[in-house]
Structure formats: structure tokens, C-alpha cells
């Protein structure tokens, strides 16, 4: 049962990371893209939420910083 919870938690986080990368890439090409701006803010709110904290012990600020650096590289 615990493995199922961990698998689900990991899948949720990985999808958020993929979506965040996509939004950042879109914004690097078109900074005025409202949809990508909204998506970036929405996912950052998720990363900083209590729900994210319940799913993982990853530091959300560190994750955001690393993903931004990865996409901007």
C-alpha cells in the first residue's frame, strides 16, 4: 500500500515538473505568453503548498531554482 502511495506521489510531482519546464521554455521564447505565465504561477503555488509538502520532502525553493537554471541553460 505504501508503495502505491509513493508511486502516485512521485507521478504527481514528475508531471508538475514536466509542466513547469514546458511553461518556462515557452516563456523563454515568448515572455508575454499569458497562458504560460499563468501555468508557471499555478505550478509554483503547488510547489509551495502544503499538499506538495505532504507528497515529498523536497525543498520547493531549491526545486524551482534548479528547474529555472536548467531551462535557462
DSSP file (Angstrom, degrees, kcal/mol; ACC not computed):
  #  RESIDUE AA STRUCTURE BP1 BP2  ACC     N-H-->O    O-->H-N    N-H-->O    O-->H-N    TCO  KAPPA ALPHA  PHI   PSI    X-CA   Y-CA   Z-CA
    1    1 A X     >        0   0    0      0, 0.0     4,-1.9     0, 0.0     5,-0.1   0.000 360.0 360.0 360.0 -41.9    0.0    0.0    0.0
    2    2 A X  H  >  +     0   0    0      1,-0.2     4,-2.7     2,-0.2     5,-0.2   0.882 360.0  55.5 -64.1 -37.9    2.8    2.4    0.9
    3    3 A X  H  > S+     0   0    0      1,-0.2     4,-2.7     2,-0.2    -1,-0.2   0.899 105.8  51.8 -61.9 -39.5    4.5    1.7   -2.5
    4    4 A X  H  > S+     0   0    0      2,-0.2     4,-2.4     1,-0.2    -1,-0.2   0.918 110.3  48.3 -63.0 -42.7    1.3    2.7   -4.3
    5    5 A X  H  X S+     0   0    0     -4,-1.9     4,-2.9     2,-0.2    -2,-0.2   0.936 112.9  47.9 -61.6 -46.9    1.2    6.0   -2.3
    6    6 A X  H  X S+     0   0    0     -4,-2.7     4,-2.6     1,-0.2    -2,-0.2   0.893 111.1  50.8 -63.1 -40.0    4.8    6.7   -3.1
    7    7 A X  H  X S+     0   0    0     -4,-2.7     4,-2.2     2,-0.2    -1,-0.2   0.917 112.8  46.0 -63.4 -43.1    4.3    5.9   -6.8
    8    8 A X  H  X S+     0   0    0     -4,-2.4     4,-2.4     2,-0.2    -2,-0.2   0.930 112.8  49.7 -65.4 -45.4    1.3    8.2   -7.0
    9    9 A X  H  X S+     0   0    0     -4,-2.9     4,-2.2     1,-0.2    -2,-0.2   0.920 112.3  48.0 -59.6 -44.6    3.1   11.0   -5.2
   10   10 A X  H  X S+     0   0    0     -4,-2.6     4,-2.8     1,-0.2    -1,-0.2   0.894 110.6  51.4 -63.8 -40.1    6.1   10.7   -7.5
   11   11 A X  H  X S+     0   0    0     -4,-2.2     4,-2.1     2,-0.2    -1,-0.2   0.896 109.6  49.9 -65.0 -40.3    3.9   10.7  -10.6
   12   12 A X  H  X S+     0   0    0     -4,-2.4     4,-1.9     2,-0.2    -2,-0.2   0.934 114.1  44.7 -62.2 -46.8    2.1   13.9   -9.4
   13   13 A X  H  X S+     0   0    0     -4,-2.2     4,-2.4     1,-0.2    -2,-0.2   0.916 112.1  51.5 -66.3 -44.2    5.4   15.6   -8.8
   14   14 A X  H  X S+     0   0    0     -4,-2.8     4,-2.4     1,-0.2    -1,-0.2   0.882 109.5  50.3 -62.5 -37.9    7.0   14.5  -12.0
   15   15 A X  H  X S+     0   0    0     -4,-2.1     4,-2.6     2,-0.2    -1,-0.2   0.907 110.0  50.2 -66.7 -40.1    4.1   15.7  -14.0
   16   16 A X  H  X S+     0   0    0     -4,-1.9     4,-2.4     2,-0.2    -2,-0.2   0.902 110.4  50.4 -62.9 -40.4    4.2   19.1  -12.3
   17   17 A X  H  X S+     0   0    0     -4,-2.4     4,-2.6     2,-0.2    -2,-0.2   0.920 111.2  48.2 -63.6 -44.2    8.0   19.3  -13.1
   18   18 A X  H  X S+     0   0    0     -4,-2.4     4,-2.2     1,-0.2    -2,-0.2   0.924 113.6  47.1 -61.3 -44.4    7.3   18.5  -16.8
   19   19 A X  H  X S+     0   0    0     -4,-2.6     4,-2.2     2,-0.2    -1,-0.2   0.875 111.7  51.2 -65.7 -37.0    4.6   21.1  -17.0
   20   20 A X  H  X S+     0   0    0     -4,-2.4     4,-2.6     2,-0.2    -2,-0.2   0.918 109.3  49.9 -66.6 -44.4    6.8   23.7  -15.2
   21   21 A X  H  X S+     0   0    0     -4,-2.6     4,-2.6     1,-0.2     5,-0.2   0.924 110.6  50.6 -58.7 -44.5    9.6   23.0  -17.7
   22   22 A X  H  X S+     0   0    0     -4,-2.2     4,-2.3     1,-0.2    -2,-0.2   0.918 110.8  48.2 -61.3 -44.5    7.3   23.4  -20.6
   23   23 A X  H  X S+     0   0    0     -4,-2.2     4,-2.4     1,-0.2    -1,-0.2   0.915 112.4  49.2 -62.9 -42.9    5.9   26.7  -19.2
   24   24 A X  H  X S+     0   0    0     -4,-2.6     4,-1.8     2,-0.2    -2,-0.2   0.897 110.6  50.0 -64.9 -39.6    9.4   28.0  -18.6
   25   25 A X  H  X S+     0   0    0     -4,-2.6     4,-1.2     2,-0.2    -1,-0.2   0.917 111.0  49.4 -63.9 -42.7   10.5   27.1  -22.1
   26   26 A X  H  X S+     0   0    0     -4,-2.3     4,-3.1     1,-0.2     3,-0.5   0.917 111.4  49.3 -61.7 -42.8    7.5   28.8  -23.6
   27   27 A X  H  < S+     0   0    0     -4,-2.4    -1,-0.2     1,-0.2    -2,-0.2   0.795 104.0  59.2 -68.8 -27.8    8.2   31.9  -21.6
   28   28 A X  H  < S+     0   0    0     -4,-1.8    -1,-0.2     1,-0.2     3,-0.2   0.818 115.5  36.1 -69.4 -27.8   11.9   31.9  -22.7
   29   29 A X  H  < S+     0   0    0     -4,-1.2     2,-0.3    -3,-0.5    -2,-0.2   0.860 138.0  16.2 -87.2 -42.7   10.6   32.2  -26.3
   30   30 A X    ><  -     0   0    0     -4,-3.1     3,-2.0    -5,-0.2    -1,-0.2  -0.777  63.1-176.2-136.5  88.7    7.7   34.4  -25.6
   31   31 A X  T 3  S+     0   0    0     -2,-0.3    -4,-0.1     1,-0.3    -1,-0.1   0.678  83.9  59.4 -61.1 -17.5    7.7   36.2  -22.2
   32   32 A X  T 3   +     0   0    0     -5,-0.0     2,-0.8     4,-0.0    -1,-0.3   0.356  68.9 126.8 -94.1   6.3    4.3   37.7  -22.8
   33   33 A X    <>  -     0   0    0     -3,-2.0     4,-2.2     1,-0.2     5,-0.2  -0.521  44.5-163.5 -68.5 107.1    2.5   34.4  -23.2
   34   34 A X  H  > S+     0   0    0     -2,-0.8     4,-2.5     1,-0.2     5,-0.2   0.859  85.1  54.1 -63.9 -37.8   -0.3   34.7  -20.7
   35   35 A X  H  > S+     0   0    0      1,-0.2     4,-2.5     2,-0.2    -1,-0.2   0.924 111.4  44.6 -63.2 -45.0   -1.1   31.0  -20.6
   36   36 A X  H  > S+     0   0    0      2,-0.2     4,-2.7     1,-0.2    -2,-0.2   0.862 111.8  53.5 -68.5 -36.1    2.5   30.1  -19.8
   37   37 A X  H  X S+     0   0    0     -4,-2.2     4,-2.3     2,-0.2    -2,-0.2   0.934 111.4  46.0 -61.8 -45.3    2.6   32.9  -17.2
   38   38 A X  H  X S+     0   0    0     -4,-2.5     4,-2.7     2,-0.2    -2,-0.2   0.927 112.9  49.7 -62.6 -45.9   -0.5   31.5  -15.5
   39   39 A X  H  X S+     0   0    0     -4,-2.5     4,-2.5     1,-0.2     5,-0.2   0.913 110.1  50.9 -61.6 -43.8    0.8   27.9  -15.7
   40   40 A X  H  X S+     0   0    0     -4,-2.7     4,-2.3     1,-0.2    -1,-0.2   0.937 113.3  44.9 -58.9 -47.8    4.1   28.9  -14.2
   41   41 A X  H  X S+     0   0    0     -4,-2.3     4,-2.2     1,-0.2    -2,-0.2   0.904 112.7  51.8 -63.2 -41.5    2.4   30.8  -11.3
   42   42 A X  H  X S+     0   0    0     -4,-2.7     4,-1.8     1,-0.2    -1,-0.2   0.911 112.4  44.4 -63.0 -43.6    0.0   27.9  -10.7
   43   43 A X  H  X S+     0   0    0     -4,-2.5     4,-2.9     2,-0.2    -1,-0.2   0.883 110.6  54.2 -72.0 -37.6    2.7   25.3  -10.5
   44   44 A X  H  X S+     0   0    0     -4,-2.3     4,-1.7    -5,-0.2    -1,-0.2   0.893 107.7  51.7 -61.2 -38.3    4.9   27.5   -8.2
   45   45 A X  H  < S+     0   0    0     -4,-2.2     4,-0.3     2,-0.2    -2,-0.2   0.910 110.1  49.0 -63.4 -41.1    1.9   27.7   -5.9
   46   46 A X  H >< S+     0   0    0     -4,-1.8     3,-1.7     1,-0.2     6,-0.6   0.941 108.4  52.8 -61.6 -47.2    1.6   24.0   -5.9
   47   47 A X  H 3< S+     0   0    0     -4,-2.9    -1,-0.2     1,-0.3    -2,-0.2   0.839 113.8  44.1 -57.8 -32.7    5.3   23.5   -5.2
   48   48 A X  T 3< S+     0   0    0     -4,-1.7    -1,-0.3    -5,-0.2    -2,-0.2   0.373  97.0 106.6 -92.6   4.0    4.9   25.9   -2.2
   49   49 A X  S <> S-     0   0    0     -3,-1.7     4,-1.7    -4,-0.3     5,-0.1  -0.331  80.0-118.2 -85.3 163.8    1.7   24.3   -1.0
   50   50 A X  H  > S+     0   0    0      1,-0.2     4,-1.7     2,-0.2     5,-0.1   0.817 114.3  60.4 -65.5 -31.7    1.1   22.0    2.0
   51   51 A X  H  > S+     0   0    0      2,-0.2     4,-1.5     1,-0.2    -1,-0.2   0.923 103.8  48.6 -63.7 -44.0    0.0   19.3   -0.4
   52   52 A X  H  > S+     0   0    0     -6,-0.6     4,-1.9     1,-0.2     3,-0.3   0.920 110.3  53.0 -59.4 -43.3    3.4   19.3   -2.1
   53   53 A X  H  < S+     0   0    0     -4,-1.7    -1,-0.2     1,-0.2    -2,-0.2   0.812 107.6  51.2 -62.1 -30.5    5.0   19.1    1.4
   54   54 A X  H  < S+     0   0    0     -4,-1.7    -1,-0.2     1,-0.2    -2,-0.2   0.787 111.6  48.0 -75.1 -27.6    2.8   16.1    2.2
   55   55 A X  H  < S+     0   0    0     -4,-1.5     2,-0.3    -3,-0.3    -2,-0.2   0.798 124.6   1.1 -82.0 -30.2    3.9   14.3   -1.0
   56   56 A X     <  -     0   0    0     -4,-1.9    -1,-0.2    -5,-0.1   -46,-0.0  -0.960  52.1-130.4-154.2 164.2    7.6   14.9   -0.7
   57   57 A X        +     0   0    0     -2,-0.3     2,-0.1    -3,-0.1    -4,-0.1   0.270  64.5 129.9-101.8   8.8   10.4   16.3    1.5
   58   58 A X        -     0   0    0     -6,-0.2     2,-0.6     1,-0.1    -2,-0.1  -0.408  67.9-115.0 -64.0 135.7   11.9   18.2   -1.5
   59   59 A X     >  -     0   0    0      1,-0.2     4,-2.2    -2,-0.1     5,-0.2  -0.633  22.5-151.0 -72.2 117.1   12.6   21.8   -0.8
   60   60 A X  H  > S+     0   0    0     -2,-0.6     4,-2.6     1,-0.2     5,-0.2   0.865  92.5  52.0 -63.2 -36.9   10.3   23.7   -3.1
   61   61 A X  H  > S+     0   0    0      2,-0.2     4,-2.4     1,-0.2    -1,-0.2   0.893 110.5  48.8 -66.7 -38.5   12.5   26.8   -3.5
   62   62 A X  H  > S+     0   0    0      2,-0.2     4,-2.6     1,-0.2    -1,-0.2   0.910 111.9  49.7 -65.3 -42.1   15.5   24.6   -4.4
   63   63 A X  H  X S+     0   0    0     -4,-2.2     4,-2.5     2,-0.2     5,-0.2   0.932 111.7  47.5 -62.9 -46.8   13.4   22.8   -7.0
   64   64 A X  H  X S+     0   0    0     -4,-2.6     4,-2.4     1,-0.2    -2,-0.2   0.929 113.2  48.8 -59.9 -46.6   12.1   26.0   -8.6
   65   65 A X  H  X S+     0   0    0     -4,-2.4     4,-2.3     1,-0.2    -2,-0.2   0.916 112.8  47.2 -60.8 -45.1   15.6   27.4   -8.7
   66   66 A X  H  X S+     0   0    0     -4,-2.6     4,-2.4     1,-0.2    -1,-0.2   0.897 112.3  49.3 -66.6 -39.8   17.1   24.3  -10.2
   67   67 A X  H  X S+     0   0    0     -4,-2.5     4,-2.2     2,-0.2     5,-0.2   0.906 111.1  49.5 -67.1 -40.0   14.4   24.0  -12.8
   68   68 A X  H  X S+     0   0    0     -4,-2.4     4,-2.2    -5,-0.2    -2,-0.2   0.928 112.9  47.4 -62.4 -44.3   14.8   27.6  -13.8
   69   69 A X  H  X S+     0   0    0     -4,-2.3     4,-1.0     1,-0.2    -2,-0.2   0.890 111.2  52.2 -63.8 -39.8   18.5   27.2  -14.2
   70   70 A X  H  < S+     0   0    0     -4,-2.4     3,-0.4     1,-0.2    -1,-0.2   0.918 113.4  42.3 -63.1 -44.8   18.1   24.0  -16.2
   71   71 A X  H  < S+     0   0    0     -4,-2.2    -1,-0.2     1,-0.2    -2,-0.2   0.860 114.3  50.6 -72.7 -35.4   15.7   25.6  -18.7
   72   72 A X  H  <        0   0    0     -4,-2.2    -1,-0.2     1,-0.2    -2,-0.2   0.619 360.0 360.0 -79.2 -11.9   17.7   28.9  -19.0
   73   73 A X     <        0   0    0     -4,-1.0    -1,-0.2    -3,-0.4    -2,-0.1   0.490 360.0 360.0 -74.7 360.0   21.0   27.0  -19.7
